[in-house]
Amino acid sequence: QAIQAINGHSDMSPEEFTNMVFQKIDANRDGELTLEEFITGVEKDEYLLELITKSFDLSNVLKVIQSG
């Protein structure tokens, strides 16, 4: 729910989002993400880069807070 509130991405459950991230950037498929895998993966994936960038834009959080 926090992920959805931060990035406004409500059509995917947190579990689905996490699975999608791992499928895209867990380079060695060990079920764990190193910092290096995360950074490299996000830099190479335009969709994830945009999503992460939006996560740092707190305007969506303010909208959620204002709407109750």
Long-range contacts (C-beta under 8 A, 24 or more apart in sequence): 3-55, 5-60, 5-61, 5-64, 6-55, 6-58, 6-60, 6-61, 7-51, 7-54, 7-55, 7-60, 8-54, 8-60, 9-51, 21-48, 24-48
